[in-house]
């Protein structure tokens, strides 16, 4: 008779391993900058280990074909299979907007504030602004050849936005929910996780207008018109597994593959024309 493994025990071991690593970084690295870098690296390495190889995970700045830049993003999940270039200068990755699947802000705690241009804002608002800086970039889409036939440009995919933390010291769930619900439009958060508190997903109502043939305005209109219908929290003891399962579900079943990048738009930056015929 074939033996069986208890999946719950395997997932519990994974949860404990990640939690212990994050706790060690939080407690024993004293310099704020070093602690932040260490937490980001821990989340990056964890996702690199468990996500399929088609996805890359890095700290990065996202760029578009007009030369616009996002803020520096703590954790970017981007395409490895269909993104033709990632530029690296002085240790910083520059990723074309078309290749981005998801962006996350990483903080030690969901509770906290940061000063931006002499304004004190919550970590959650800060995450929303970082997400917006990516979603507002121009993304191109072009035709592809599939099984010998030309297929038209596909609609742009959604970009998952979220926040990751080791802990959450916001005392009331209602307060946390109000912070999350305050973000709308391109700032809207889709999901997140605080390891010793739980994972959460934010459910939205709204659909893309399939009659809109302008692929860039279509996706932006979707973000600007969608509304929050609810927020679901996992239990603390399965926070990481819940987060990972939901993230994978979004990546594989909701997004699929990113649209094909139109290289001719990037070629304009160096004043060359790409010959489309062969």
KALINHU-V611286 format. One record per residue. N is the residue number from 1. SS is DSSP state (helix for helix, strand for strand, loop for the rest). PHI is phi in radians with two decimals (* if undefined). OMEGA is omega in whole degrees, -180 to 180 (999 if undefined). Layout:
n = [N & N]
ss = [SS & SS]
phi = [PHI & PHI]
omega = [OMEGA & OMEGA]
This chain:
n = [1 & 2 & 3 & 4 & 5 & 6 & 7 & 8 & 9 & 10 & 11 & 12 & 13 & 14 & 15 & 16 & 17 & 18 & 19 & 20 & 21 & 22 & 23 & 24 & 25 & 26 & 27 & 28 & 29 & 30 & 31 & 32 & 33 & 34 & 35 & 36 & 37 & 38 & 39 & 40 & 41 & 42 & 43 & 44 & 45 & 46 & 47 & 48 & 49 & 50 & 51 & 52 & 53 & 54 & 55 & 56 & 57 & 58 & 59 & 60 & 61 & 62 & 63 & 64 & 65 & 66 & 67 & 68 & 69 & 70 & 71 & 72 & 73 & 74 & 75 & 76 & 77 & 78 & 79 & 80 & 81 & 82 & 83 & 84 & 85 & 86 & 87 & 88 & 89 & 90 & 91 & 92 & 93 & 94 & 95 & 96 & 97 & 98 & 99 & 100 & 101 & 102 & 103 & 104 & 105 & 106 & 107 & 108 & 109 & 110 & 111 & 112 & 113 & 114 & 115 & 116 & 117 & 118 & 119 & 120 & 121 & 122 & 123 & 124 & 125 & 126 & 127 & 128 & 129 & 130 & 131 & 132 & 133 & 134 & 135 & 136 & 137 & 138 & 139 & 140 & 141 & 142 & 143 & 144 & 145 & 146 & 147 & 148 & 149 & 150 & 151 & 152 & 153 & 154 & 155 & 156 & 157 & 158 & 159 & 160 & 161 & 162 & 163 & 164 & 165 & 166 & 167 & 168 & 169 & 170 & 171 & 172 & 173 & 174 & 175 & 176 & 177 & 178 & 179 & 180 & 181 & 182 & 183 & 184 & 185 & 186 & 187 & 188 & 189 & 190 & 191 & 192 & 193 & 194 & 195 & 196 & 197 & 198 & 199 & 200 & 201 & 202 & 203 & 204 & 205 & 206 & 207 & 208 & 209 & 210 & 211 & 212 & 213 & 214 & 215 & 216 & 217 & 218 & 219 & 220 & 221 & 222 & 223 & 224 & 225 & 226 & 227 & 228 & 229 & 230 & 231 & 232 & 233 & 234 & 235 & 236 & 237 & 238 & 239 & 240 & 241 & 242 & 243 & 244 & 245 & 246 & 247 & 248 & 249 & 250 & 251 & 252 & 253 & 254 & 255 & 256 & 257 & 258 & 259 & 260 & 261 & 262 & 263 & 264 & 265 & 266 & 267 & 268 & 269 & 270 & 271 & 272 & 273 & 274 & 275 & 276 & 277 & 278]
ss = [loop & loop & loop & loop & loop & loop & helix & helix & helix & helix & helix & helix & helix & helix & helix & helix & helix & helix & helix & helix & helix & helix & helix & helix & helix & helix & helix & helix & loop & loop & loop & helix & helix & helix & helix & helix & helix & helix & helix & helix & helix & helix & helix & helix & helix & helix & helix & helix & helix & helix & loop & loop & loop & loop & strand & strand & strand & strand & strand & strand & strand & strand & strand & loop & loop & loop & loop & loop & strand & strand & strand & strand & strand & strand & strand & strand & strand & strand & strand & loop & loop & loop & loop & loop & loop & strand & strand & strand & strand & loop & loop & strand & strand & strand & strand & strand & helix & helix & helix & strand & strand & strand & strand & strand & strand & strand & strand & strand & strand & loop & loop & loop & strand & strand & strand & strand & loop & loop & strand & strand & strand & strand & helix & helix & helix & helix & helix & helix & helix & helix & helix & helix & helix & helix & helix & loop & loop & loop & loop & loop & loop & loop & loop & strand & strand & strand & loop & loop & strand & strand & strand & loop & loop & loop & loop & loop & loop & loop & loop & strand & strand & strand & strand & strand & strand & strand & strand & loop & loop & loop & loop & loop & helix & helix & helix & helix & helix & helix & helix & helix & helix & loop & loop & loop & helix & helix & helix & loop & loop & loop & strand & strand & strand & strand & loop & loop & loop & strand & strand & strand & strand & strand & strand & strand & strand & loop & loop & loop & loop & loop & loop & loop & loop & loop & helix & helix & helix & helix & helix & helix & helix & helix & helix & helix & helix & loop & strand & strand & strand & strand & strand & strand & strand & loop & loop & helix & helix & helix & helix & helix & helix & helix & helix & helix & helix & helix & helix & helix & helix & helix & helix & helix & helix & helix & helix & loop & loop & loop & loop & loop & loop & loop & helix & helix & helix & helix & helix & helix & helix & helix & loop & loop & loop & loop & loop & loop & loop & loop]
phi = [* & -1.18 & -1.38 & -2.18 & -1.90 & -1.57 & -1.05 & -1.02 & -1.17 & -1.11 & -1.18 & -1.13 & -1.15 & -1.10 & -1.05 & -1.14 & -1.10 & -1.17 & -1.07 & -1.12 & -1.13 & -1.17 & -1.12 & -1.06 & -1.08 & -1.21 & -1.54 & -1.94 & -1.72 & -1.58 & -1.22 & -0.97 & -1.14 & -1.15 & -1.10 & -1.09 & -1.07 & -1.13 & -1.12 & -1.05 & -1.10 & -1.13 & -1.11 & -1.07 & -1.14 & -1.11 & -1.23 & -1.04 & -1.20 & -1.88 & -1.30 & -1.00 & -1.14 & -1.21 & -1.86 & -1.82 & -2.35 & -2.71 & -1.30 & -2.91 & -1.94 & -1.71 & -2.15 & -2.21 & -1.25 & -1.66 & 1.61 & -1.27 & -2.08 & -1.44 & -1.13 & -1.25 & -1.85 & -1.11 & -2.58 & -2.07 & -1.76 & -2.41 & -1.32 & -1.80 & -1.49 & -2.01 & -1.54 & -1.36 & -2.67 & -2.32 & -1.62 & -2.27 & -2.34 & 0.92 & 1.41 & -1.80 & -1.51 & -2.03 & -1.95 & -1.11 & -1.00 & -1.10 & -1.58 & -1.51 & -1.70 & -2.73 & -2.36 & -2.35 & -1.58 & -2.01 & -2.34 & -1.19 & -2.56 & -1.16 & -1.63 & 2.79 & -2.31 & -2.47 & -1.59 & -2.25 & 0.91 & 1.16 & -2.01 & -1.58 & -2.25 & -1.23 & -1.00 & -1.22 & -1.09 & -1.08 & -1.06 & -1.05 & -1.16 & -1.11 & -1.06 & -1.03 & -1.09 & -1.54 & -1.12 & -1.44 & -1.19 & -1.30 & -2.13 & -1.72 & -2.64 & -2.37 & -1.22 & -2.28 & -1.79 & -2.15 & 0.89 & 1.46 & -2.08 & -1.36 & -1.91 & -1.21 & -0.98 & -1.58 & -1.06 & -1.22 & -1.46 & -1.26 & -1.92 & -1.21 & -2.18 & -2.82 & -2.39 & -2.19 & -2.63 & -1.41 & -2.54 & -2.47 & -1.84 & -1.22 & -1.23 & -1.94 & -1.01 & -1.07 & -1.15 & -1.07 & -1.05 & -1.12 & -1.06 & -1.17 & -1.26 & -1.28 & -1.62 & -2.41 & 1.08 & -1.20 & -1.43 & -1.00 & -1.58 & -1.74 & -2.87 & -3.03 & -2.75 & -2.08 & -0.95 & -1.62 & -2.08 & 2.58 & -1.62 & -2.53 & -2.20 & -1.89 & -1.54 & -2.13 & -1.79 & 2.43 & -2.32 & -1.24 & -1.45 & -1.19 & -1.42 & -1.37 & -1.54 & -1.47 & -1.13 & -1.34 & -1.20 & -1.07 & -1.28 & -1.21 & -1.10 & -1.05 & -1.12 & -1.29 & -1.83 & -1.25 & -2.25 & -1.41 & -1.82 & 3.00 & -2.29 & -1.98 & -2.00 & -1.55 & -1.31 & -1.10 & -1.31 & -2.25 & -1.03 & -1.20 & -1.15 & -1.08 & -1.06 & -1.14 & -1.06 & -1.17 & -1.03 & -1.10 & -1.07 & -1.07 & -1.11 & -1.56 & -1.79 & -1.69 & -1.78 & 1.31 & -1.76 & -1.18 & -1.21 & -1.21 & -1.35 & -1.55 & -1.14 & -1.10 & -1.20 & -1.33 & -1.12 & -1.07 & -1.13 & -1.96 & 0.98 & -2.17 & -1.96 & -1.68 & -1.34 & -1.48 & -1.52 & -2.29]
omega = [-178 & 178 & 180 & 176 & 178 & -175 & -179 & 180 & 178 & -179 & 177 & 179 & 177 & 179 & -178 & -179 & -179 & -179 & 180 & -179 & 180 & 180 & 179 & 179 & -176 & -172 & -170 & 174 & -169 & -177 & -175 & 180 & 179 & 179 & 179 & 179 & -178 & 179 & 178 & -179 & -180 & 178 & -180 & -178 & 179 & -180 & 176 & -176 & -170 & 177 & 175 & -174 & 179 & -179 & 171 & 179 & -178 & 160 & -176 & 165 & -179 & -178 & 173 & -173 & 177 & -180 & 178 & -178 & 169 & 165 & 174 & -174 & -177 & -176 & 178 & 171 & -175 & -173 & 176 & -172 & -173 & 178 & -170 & 180 & 169 & -177 & 178 & 177 & 179 & 177 & 180 & 178 & 174 & -172 & 177 & -174 & -177 & -176 & -171 & 174 & -173 & 176 & -179 & 168 & -179 & 178 & 177 & -173 & 174 & -179 & 179 & 180 & 178 & 178 & 178 & -180 & 178 & 178 & 177 & -180 & 180 & 175 & -178 & 174 & 179 & 177 & 179 & 179 & 177 & 179 & 180 & -178 & 177 & -176 & -177 & 179 & 178 & 173 & 179 & 174 & -179 & -178 & 175 & 173 & -179 & -179 & 175 & -179 & 179 & 177 & -178 & 177 & -180 & 177 & 177 & 179 & 175 & 175 & 179 & 177 & -178 & 179 & -178 & -178 & 175 & -174 & 175 & 179 & 170 & -168 & -176 & 176 & -179 & 179 & 178 & 179 & 180 & 176 & -178 & -178 & -180 & -178 & -180 & 179 & -177 & 179 & -171 & 178 & -180 & -174 & 177 & -179 & 166 & -165 & -176 & 179 & -179 & 173 & 177 & 173 & 180 & -178 & -177 & 169 & 179 & -180 & 174 & 176 & -174 & 178 & -180 & -177 & 175 & -169 & -179 & 179 & -180 & -178 & 179 & 177 & 178 & -179 & -177 & -177 & -177 & -180 & -179 & 179 & 180 & 177 & 180 & 179 & 174 & 172 & -176 & -174 & 176 & -175 & -176 & -180 & 178 & 179 & -176 & 179 & -179 & 178 & -180 & 177 & 178 & -176 & -171 & -175 & -179 & -178 & -175 & -180 & 177 & 178 & 179 & -178 & 178 & -175 & -179 & 178 & 177 & -180 & 179 & -179 & 178 & 172 & 172 & 176 & 180 & 179 & -177 & -179 & 178 & 999]
